[in-house]
Amino acid sequence: MVRIVDASAANLLAAISQTIEPDTTIQTDGWKGYGGLGKLGYGHEIIHHTGEVGENLLPRINLTISLLKRWLLGTHQGSVRPEHLDYYLDEFTFRFNRRTSTFRGLLFYRLLQQAVNLEPVRGKDLIGGKLLGNITDSP
């Protein structure tokens, strides 16, 4: 998961090209901002062409976003600061991708393995993050 400045075609396509492997088929709604996916080497499947309000257009995405919101409100008590949002998204993605893991001990082992292999990080280097897309300045 990454945050982007807005849902313009330029920012959507830049974020997609930075985070998703080419030759991947991307399922979207009918938003015109996704129109250039084919030119970038992606398959594009529009799964809902109309914009009728109230329909669950992309149920898996909506479920994931709902879980993210609940996690941020429950775990972090709604005190998420914008300069740390990228790290919260990384943590949520890590947890979400491993939610059905049957080897919980392996997760702790991998965490320790990465902690030992990384150089020390200063506190001031943890603040910030980058928006993906054409605009790289933080809001």
N, C-alpha and C positions, 0 to 999 in steps of 0.2 A: 504494500500500500504506500502511496505517496500522495502528498498534497500538491495541488496545482492552484494557480492564481484564479483561474476561471475556466469555464467550459468552452472557450473559443476553440475553433479548429486548430489554430496554430499551437496553443498550449496542450490540447489533448494529444495531437499527433506527436509533438516533441516528447511528451511524457511517455507515450506508448513506445516510441522508438528507443527510449532510454531504458525501459524496464521489461519489454517483452521481446522474445526472440523472433526474428523474421520467419516467415513460413508458418506462423501460428494463425489459426482461425480465431477471430475475435467475434463474439456475439454481442450485439448492441441493440438498442432500440433504434428508432428511425431518425435520431438526431443528426442533422446535416453536418455537424462538426466532424463526424467520423467518415465523411465522404472520401477522403484522400488515403484511406488505409491500403487500398489496392496498389496505389503508386509506390507505397513504401515497402511492398512485398508481403503484405498480410492478407490472409483470407478474411472476408468480412461477411458475416451472416446476420441479417437483420431479423430478429425474432418477433418484433412487434412493430408494425408500420404506423399505427395510429397513436395519437397522443391523448387518448381518452383518460381523463382524470379519474382516479379511484381504482384503476386496475393495477394489479401487481405485474408490472412489465418484465422485471428481471428478478424472479423470486430468490435466487441464490445470492445475488448481490444485496438485495434488500435484507435478507437474513443476516448476512455478514455485517452489514452496516449497523443493523439493530444490535447485534452482539457487541460490536465495537462501542456503541453508545452506552449500552448497559455496563460494559466493563469499565469505561472511563468514569461513569457516574458512580458505580459501586466501589471499584477498587481505589480510585483516585479522588472520590468524593466531589467530583466536578471541579477540582482545582488544577486543571491542566493549563499550563501556560503555553502560549504560542511558540516561544523559543525552544520548548522541549517536545513539541508535538511530533516531530519526525521520529524521535526516539520512542515515544509511546506507540506510534504506528509500527515501528520495527518490532517492539516487544509483543504487541498484539498479533502481528503476522507470525512471529516465531511460535507463540502459544497456539494460535489457530491451526497452523500447519501440522502441529504435533498433538492435536487434541485427542486423537484416537490411538496414540502410541501405546503399545503394550509393554514397552521397555522404559519406564519412567526413570530408572537408575541411569540409563544411557544418556538421558537429557542432562543430568547433573554432571556426568563424566564429560560430555561435550562442552559444557559451560566451563568447567575447570580447565579443559584442554585449551580452549580459546583464551581464557584469562592468562594462562602461562605463556602462550605464544605471542601475545600482544605486548607492545611497548606501553609503558605507563601513559595515562591520559590525564592532562591537567583539567581541573574543574572548569576553567574558562573555555576550554576547547569543546566541552560538552554542550554548551549553550549555543543555540542557533539552528543550524540545519539549512537546507536549500530547498527552494521550491523548484519543481521540475517544470520545464516548458521554456518559453522564450524569455520570461522574466525571471531573473535569478536573485533579485534583491528581496530580502525578507520584508514582510509588511510592517 
